[in-house]
């Protein structure tokens, strides 16, 4: 069923958390560090807006009882360790880390400051936690189960393009999540009888050569890993008339063909709830990792027309959002 996304307004926030100083009724200002990769897709601005809204809804409001220290690697993942170390030096109460590379950098920077994962691909497979039920250490949060979603992505490609034989994967060479991500796609490809071609890139690499190689190898459709995608990636999929499936709503919003991913509102609510519990005295080790229960299928029909593909009406009726 199609639906329209809606961010709840900030008025009428919930009761404020217990953040008073000992022996005082004055509310303490909590300092939350936010570490983002800063890649254009998924957009850090979309994430930050959603996080602020979710925090406000549980009573954590910037300028009143909350200070956000935001650090962005601006797409250069090699900057993440220094930025994480900077947040630790600032003595933030908790670090929210968006995507796997940021979470890895935060974990390596501290064993004492609580770290809340926000939308990492596979918390267990990348070694961020010892187990989902008992994370151990100082890291917990929301794991988006992107490895499982990657397999579903191939099923969606097969459904929309039943004649497809070869699917490309544009993946991030330096993202610690890439190995389990690509492995799951390979496994699903074998099950579905699809040939999978890997195109490994570093975030700063020009992507035109990769798309030329895709053309030469007659790639029928493309799966794009979130931490390698940027506006150039979107533009090249349109230029080469390449049906593409990204790992989040930012992909079709920016002009990619479609995405299947964890519901963002659920991610924001879960992350803000972890922050709230930790500020109230809970420890990450005792807070199980959350997995998504809601998934969104988004299709950009403007892009479909631009690249000359037909999306079956039966498929569109199942989409959560259709961008016209």
C-alpha positions in Angstrom: 0.0 0.0 0.0 1.3 3.4 -0.9 1.6 5.9 1.9 3.0 9.4 2.5 5.9 10.0 4.9 5.2 12.3 7.7 7.5 13.6 10.5 5.6 14.4 13.6 5.7 18.0 14.8 7.8 18.9 17.7 5.1 20.4 19.9 3.9 18.6 22.9 7.1 16.7 23.6 7.1 13.9 26.1 8.1 14.3 29.7 11.7 15.4 30.0 14.2 12.7 31.1 15.8 12.7 34.5 18.9 14.8 33.8 19.0 17.0 36.9 22.2 17.6 38.7 22.6 15.9 42.1 20.9 18.0 44.8 19.5 20.4 42.3 16.2 20.8 40.5 18.0 22.5 37.6 18.0 20.4 34.4 21.4 19.2 33.2 22.3 19.8 29.6 23.3 16.5 28.1 26.0 16.5 25.4 25.6 14.0 22.6 28.3 13.6 20.0 27.1 12.7 16.5 29.6 11.1 14.1 28.5 10.9 10.4 30.3 9.8 7.3 29.1 12.9 5.4 28.5 11.1 2.1 25.8 12.7 0.0 23.8 9.5 -0.2 22.5 8.8 2.4 22.4 12.5 3.2 23.6 13.4 6.7 21.1 16.3 6.7 18.2 13.9 6.4 19.6 11.8 9.2 20.3 14.8 11.5 16.8 16.2 11.0 15.2 12.8 11.8 17.4 12.4 14.9 16.6 15.9 16.2 12.9 15.3 15.7 13.0 12.0 17.5 15.0 13.3 20.4 12.7 16.3 20.8 9.7 13.9 20.9 11.1 12.3 24.0 11.9 15.6 25.6 15.6 16.1 24.6 15.6 19.5 22.9 18.6 21.4 21.6 19.2 24.7 23.5 17.1 23.5 26.5 18.6 20.3 27.8 20.6 19.0 24.9 23.7 20.0 23.1 24.7 18.1 19.9 28.4 18.0 18.9 28.2 17.0 15.2 31.3 15.9 13.4 31.2 14.9 9.7 33.9 13.2 7.7 32.4 14.9 4.6 32.7 11.7 2.7 36.4 11.1 3.6 36.2 8.0 5.7 39.9 8.2 6.7 38.9 11.3 8.8 36.5 9.4 11.0 39.1 8.1 13.6 40.3 11.7 14.4 36.8 13.0 14.6 35.8 10.2 16.9 38.8 10.9 19.1 37.8 14.6 19.2 34.3 13.7 20.5 35.9 11.6 23.2 38.2 14.5 24.2 35.1 16.7 24.5 33.8 14.3 27.1 30.4 13.8 25.4 27.9 11.7 27.4 27.2 9.4 24.4 28.2 9.1 20.8 25.6 8.4 18.1 27.4 6.9 15.1 25.7 6.9 11.7 26.6 4.0 9.4 29.2 1.3 9.9 32.4 3.2 9.3 31.5 5.8 11.9 30.5 3.1 14.4 33.8 1.3 13.9 35.7 4.6 14.4 33.8 5.4 17.5 34.4 1.9 19.0 38.1 2.1 18.3 38.3 5.6 19.8 36.8 4.7 23.2 36.0 1.8 25.5 34.2 4.0 28.1 32.0 6.5 26.3 28.7 4.8 25.3 28.3 4.4 21.5 24.8 4.1 19.9 24.8 2.7 16.4 22.5 4.3 13.9 21.7 2.2 10.9 24.8 0.1 10.7 24.6 -2.7 8.1 25.5 -5.7 10.2 26.5 -5.1 13.8 27.4 -8.7 14.5 29.1 -9.5 11.2 31.4 -6.5 11.5 32.4 -7.2 15.0 30.8 -4.1 16.6 29.0 -6.2 19.2 29.7 -9.6 20.8 26.0 -10.6 20.3 22.7 -8.9 19.5 21.1 -10.0 22.8 24.2 -9.2 24.9 26.3 -6.6 23.1 29.0 -6.4 25.8 31.4 -3.4 25.9 30.2 0.1 25.2 28.4 -0.3 21.9 24.7 -0.9 21.2 22.0 0.5 19.0 20.1 -0.2 15.8 21.4 -2.6 13.1 19.6 -2.2 9.8 20.0 -5.8 8.7 21.3 -4.6 5.3 22.9 -8.0 4.5 19.5 -9.6 4.6 18.0 -6.7 2.7 20.6 -7.1 0.0 19.3 -10.5 -0.8 15.8 -9.1 -0.9 17.0 -6.5 -3.3 18.0 -9.1 -5.9 14.5 -10.7 -5.6 13.0 -7.2 -6.4 15.3 -6.8 -9.4 14.3 -10.3 -10.7 10.6 -9.4 -10.2 10.8 -6.0 -12.0 13.2 -7.2 -14.7 12.6 -10.9 -15.2 14.9 -11.1 -18.2 17.9 -9.8 -16.2 20.9 -12.1 -16.2 23.7 -10.0 -14.7 23.5 -7.7 -11.7 26.3 -5.3 -10.8 27.2 -4.3 -7.2 28.9 -0.9 -6.8 30.6 -1.3 -3.4 32.8 0.6 -1.0 36.3 -0.9 -1.0 37.2 0.6 2.5 33.8 0.1 4.3 34.2 -2.7 6.9 30.6 -3.7 6.1 31.3 -4.4 2.5 32.5 -7.9 2.9 29.3 -9.4 4.5 27.2 -7.2 2.2 28.7 -8.5 -1.0 28.8 -12.0 0.3 25.1 -12.0 0.9 24.4 -10.6 -2.6 26.6 -13.4 -4.1 24.8 -16.0 -2.1 21.4 -14.7 -3.2 22.6 -14.4 -6.8 23.5 -18.1 -6.8 20.1 -19.0 -5.4 18.2 -16.9 -8.0 20.5 -17.9 -10.9 21.8 -14.4 -11.4 25.4 -13.6 -12.3 26.9 -11.0 -10.0 29.7 -8.6 -11.0 31.6 -6.6 -8.4 32.7 -3.0 -8.9 34.8 -2.0 -6.0 35.5 1.7 -5.4 36.9 4.1 -2.9 34.6 7.0 -1.9 36.8 9.6 -3.7 37.4 7.6 -6.9 35.8 8.9 -10.1 33.0 6.5 -11.0 32.8 7.0 -14.8 35.3 4.2 -15.5 33.2 1.8 -13.4 30.1 2.5 -15.4 32.0 2.1 -18.6 33.0 -1.3 -17.4 29.4 -2.1 -16.5 28.4 -1.2 -20.0 31.0 -3.4 -21.5 29.9 -6.3 -19.3 26.2 -5.8 -20.2 25.0 -5.2 -16.6 21.2 -5.4 -16.5 20.7 -3.8 -13.2 22.8 -2.3 -10.4 22.8 -2.5 -6.6 24.5 0.5 -5.0 26.0 0.4 -1.4 25.0 3.4 0.6 28.5 4.5 1.6 29.8 4.7 -2.0 26.8 6.5 -3.5 26.8 10.3 -4.2 25.1 12.5 -6.7 27.6 11.5 -9.4 26.5 7.9 -8.9 22.9 8.9 -9.4 23.7 10.9 -12.5 25.7 8.1 -14.0 22.9 5.6 -13.6 20.6 7.9 -15.5 23.3 8.6 -18.2 23.9 4.9 -18.7 20.2 4.1 -18.4 21.0 1.7 -15.6 18.2 0.4 -13.4 19.5 0.9 -9.9 18.5 -0.1 -6.3 20.0 1.7 -3.4 20.2 0.9 0.3 18.0 3.8 1.6 15.3 6.3 0.7 18.0 8.9 0.0 18.8 7.0 -3.2 15.4 7.3 -5.0 15.0 10.8 -3.5 18.2 11.9 -5.2 17.2 10.3 -8.5 18.0 6.6 -8.3 15.3 4.2 -9.5 14.3 2.5 -6.2 15.2 1.4 -2.7 14.2 -1.2 -0.2 15.4 -0.4 3.3 14.6 -0.2 7.0 11.9 2.4 7.9 13.7 5.6 8.8 11.2 6.7 11.4 11.8 3.4 13.2 15.6 4.0 13.1 15.2 7.5 14.6 12.9 6.4 17.4 15.1 3.5 18.3 18.3 5.6 18.4 16.7 8.3 20.4 15.4 5.7 22.9 18.9 4.3 23.3 20.3 7.8 24.0 17.5 8.5 26.5 18.1 5.2 28.4 21.9 5.7 28.5 21.5 9.3 29.8 19.3 7.9 32.5 22.0 5.5 33.7 21.6 2.3 31.6 24.8 0.8 30.1 25.1 -0.3 26.4 26.2 -3.8 27.5 22.7 -4.4 29.0 20.7 -3.0 26.1 20.1 -5.5 23.2 20.7 -4.4 19.7 17.5 -3.6 17.8 16.7 -4.9 14.3 14.1 -3.4 11.9 10.6 -4.6 11.9 9.3 -2.2 9.1 10.8 -1.9 5.6 10.0 0.7 2.9 9.9 0.1 -0.8 10.3 3.4 -2.7 10.2 3.9 -6.5 11.1 7.0 -8.5 8.8 6.9 -11.6 10.4 10.1 -13.0 13.7 8.2 -13.2 12.0 5.1 -14.6 10.7 7.2 -17.5 14.1 8.9 -17.9 16.0 5.6 -18.3 13.2 3.9 -20.3 12.1 1.1 -18.0 8.6 0.0 -17.2 7.6 -0.7 -13.6 4.7 -3.2 -13.4 1.6 -1.7 -11.9 1.4 -4.7 -9.5 4.8 -3.8 -8.2 3.9 -0.1 -7.8 0.8 -0.9 -5.7 3.0 -2.6 -3.1 5.4 0.4 -2.9 5.3 2.5 0.3 6.1 5.6 -1.7 6.1 6.4 -5.4 8.0 9.5 -6.4 6.3 11.1 -9.4 
